[in-house]
Amino acid sequence: MPSALACNWQPLFVKHADPIYQVLAGWDWVCQNLARPVLNGSSAVKDANPLPKIGVCGELIGGSLAAMLALTECHNNRNNHREEHECHITAAAIGNPLVDWTALFPKGEDTMPVNRLESREPFSEPRITAQEDKDFLSIHGLLDFRQSHFRKPEHFFDPFASPSLFFRTPSFDLPYTQPPIAGYDEPIDESSSSNDEAPVIIRKKRFYRRTYPPLHSTLLLPHMKVTVGMDSVLREQGLDFVERMRGSTRQEEEEEKGPNAETPLNTTVTRFTAEHKDGLGLWGEKDVKDIADWFGDILRRP
């Protein structure tokens, strides 16, 4: 019988990486208590019985968490790895996922001051009105949340927080300042004022591809359905996330079959899909039903 579970947490009041730990703890519970081999009659031989297929879904930061879990817990049963990795994710549906915190820059800008990376206190009150939700999903609202959610800038460079970084390099480099080192004949001048120094500016940089899943691993990327809003500031990174997964799968197939092997294009296009929605593209009741129908189709496949 199908089961559905929700991991409830309050993102506005917690710091990284508590939500990740909560989701991983929930996943462990599912694997230990629900994901059991489907036994045929009185048989108890695992290899003779199918394992239940699991799908995960989430929206916004929940979409980031769902993507993180799907990309790291998608072990397949090829090459006799069933005993070691019984519990695995087959499909994921994510809406307006925040999959790259490093991609957030002030609107229309390719630079930002380094103080936009400094940690600050979490929000003290929940956002409960539609206008406040809309403000939170603006680029400035997300930049404010990034400063309150992550204790240190390097924390959102972690692929578990920014799943796109499994597939490519970050959007910028962290600033690094080397403390002055006095030479034997050159003492440190402590009288100089730091106010005279030019502010450090963060600049976007070119992306470079990363290989994921790692070669010869047991990971097989799951089916992924990504929805993005036409007016959402997260639209570009959601679409880029889909393209990175498609590129990763094509590379894996070329390495397995050879560079001259013909692979149907629709193999990766149908496995990783992107869907545009009007406005911010936030999920409603109909969207949740459509996602349930999609899961039903994917998880029933052989």
N, C-alpha and C positions, 0 to 999 in steps of 0.2 A: 504494500500500500504506500503511495507517495506521501512524503512528509515535508512540511515547510517550517523552518525555524528562522527567527529574527534575532540579531545581535543588537540590543539597544544600548546606546551610549550618548553622552552629551558632548559633542565636539567643541562647543564654545567654552567649556569649563575644564578641559583637560589639556595636558601637554603631550607632545610627542615623547615617547612612542607608546603611550598607554593604549590608544585605540588598536594599534597593531597587536599588542600583547593580548588584548581582549578577543580580537578576532581569531588569533592563532589558538587561544585557549578554547574558544567555541568550536573550532575545527577539530581539535584533539578530542573533544567530548563527542562530536558527531562520529568520528572514526571509531571511537571505543564503544559507543553505545548503539549507533544506528546502522553504520555501514558494515553489515555482515553479509557473507556470501548467501545467495539465494539457493537454498537446498532443495534438491529434487527428491521427494519422498524421504526415505530414511538415510540417504547418502550424506556423508559428512566430508567428502573429499573436495577440498577447495578448488582444485584445478578442474574439476568436472562441473562446476556450478558457476554461473555468472555473478559478478559483483554488482551491487546497485550503482547506477550512474547518478552523479551529483552535479548540480548546477548552482551557481552563486550569482547574486545580483546586487546592485547598489547604485545610488545616485549621488552625484557631487563628490564629497569626501568619502561617502560610502561606496561610490563607484571606484575610487582609488583603492580602497581596502579590498573590494571584491576583485579588482584587477590584480592586485598584489598576490592575493591568495590563489587566484586561478593560474597565474604564471609560475608559481613556485610549488603548487601541489597538483600538478598535472602529470604525474608519473604514469606511464603507460605499462601495459602488460607484455610488451614485446621482449624478446630475448630472455624469457623465463625470469622476469623480475617481479612476478606476482607476489611471492612470499614476502619480499621486502617492502613493497609499496602497494598494499591492497587498496587503500583509500585514495581516490584520485578524483579530480574535477574534470568533467567532460565538456561543460559549457558555462558561459558567463554572459550576463546581460548588464550593461552599465550605461547610465545616463549622465551626460555632461560631466564625465569623470575628470577629476583634477589629478592628472597623471604626471604632471611635471611642474613642481613648484618653482623650479629655476626659470621657467618660461614667463613668469609674471613680471612685466615691466609696466611703468606708467603708460597710459594709452597713447599710442602714436610715437613712443620714444624707444630708442635703442640703447639708452643709458639711464642710470639712476644713481643717486648718491649712496654711498656705503651705509649711511645711517638708516636706510630703508631695510637693512638686514639685521639691525639690532633688536634684541629681544625686549618685550614689554609685557605688562601684566595682562592676564586673560580678560575677556569681556566679563563684566559683572552682572549683566542682566540679559535674559534671552530675547531674541528678536521674535516678535509675535505678530507683527502686522505685515501685510503684503508689501507695503512700501519699504519697510525695513529689510525684508527678505531681498527685495530688488536691490537695495543699497548694498547689502552684504555681497551680492553676486556681481557687483561692479568691480572693476579692476582695483580701485582704491580700497574697497571693502575687503577684497581677498588679500591685498598687500598688508592691510592692517591685521588680518587674521593670521597671516604667515608670521608676522612679528610676535604675535601673542602665543601662537601654538608651538613654535620651535624655540628651544632654549638657546641653540647655537645655529648659525647659518649652515654649518656643515651637515646638520641633521637632515635638512630637506634635500641634500645631495645623495642621500641613501636611496637606492632603487626601491626599497620596501615602502618609502614615503612617496617617491616619484617613479612609478613603474615604467615610464617611458625610458628611464635611464638604464634599464636592462638592455635596451636595443640601440642606444646612442649616447653620445657624450652630453653633458649639461649645456644649458644656454649661455653660461658665463663661468668664469673661473673665480674662485674665492680670492679676495685680496689677501696678500700675505705681506706682513711687515716684519722686517728683520731688525731686532734691537741693535742699536749702535754698539760696536765693539771697539774699545780704545786700543790704539797701537802702543808700543812701548814708549814712543816719544810724542803721542798724540792723545792726551786725556780727553774724556767726554766733557763737552761743554753743557752743563746742566742749566745754564742761564738762558739758553735759547727758548723762545716761546713757541708752543705748538700751534698757537693761533695764527702764526705766519705761514704755516704749511698749507699747501693747496689741498682742498677736500679730495678724498679718493672717489673716483667715479667708476661704477661698474658698467661694462660694455658687453653687448651681445657678441657672440662669436659663432663661427661656423661649426656645424654638427659633423661628427664622425661616427660611422657605424660601429656597433659592438656586436659580437657574436652571441646570440642567445636563441634557444637554449645552448649550453656548452656542448661542444662536440662529444659524442659518445655518451651523453647523459641518458637517463631514462625519461626525460621530460618530452612530452608531445603537446604543443600548444593546443588549448581547447577551442571549440567553436566560440566565437565572440561576436556579440551584437552590441553595437555602440550607437546610441542616439545623441544627437547634439542639437541645440537650439540655434536657429538662424541668427538670433540677436545675442547669443551667449558669448561672453568673453573667453569661454573655454572651448569654443567650437574648433579653433585651429589645432589645439593640442589633441583634441579627441580624434580628428581626422588624421593627424600625423601618427597617432598611436596605431590606428588601423593599418596605415601604409607600412609602418615598421614591422608589424606582425606578418603582413603579406610578404614583405621582402625577406624576412627571416625564414619563412617557410619555403619560399622559392630557392633560397640559398641551400637549405637543408636538402631539398629534393635534388638539386644539381650535384651536391656532394655524394649523395647516395646512388644516383643513377648515371652520373657523368654529365659534363657540360653540354654534350650534344644530344642528350635525351630530350624528347618532346614532352612537355608537361602542360596539360590543358590550363588555360588562364583562369577559367571559372572555378578551378579547384580551390585556389586561395581567395578568390573574390567572394564565393559563397560561404566559405569557412569563417571569414572575418568581414562583417558587413557594417556599413555606416549608414545611418538614416537621419535625414534632416527633419526637424519639426519647427513649427512657427514660434515666433517669440523667443523666450528663454528656453523653451523646450522641456520644462519640468514635467515629470510624470504625473498623470492623472489616473483616474480609475480605469479608463479605457486602455491606457498604456500598460498598466499592470496586467490587465486581462490579456492583452496582446503578447506580453512577455511570457505569461504562463502558457499560452498556446504555443509559442515558439519553443519553450523548454519541452513541452510535451512532444513536439515533433522531433527535436534533436535527441532527446534522451530515450526515445523509443527506437531509434535507429540501431541496427545491428552493430 
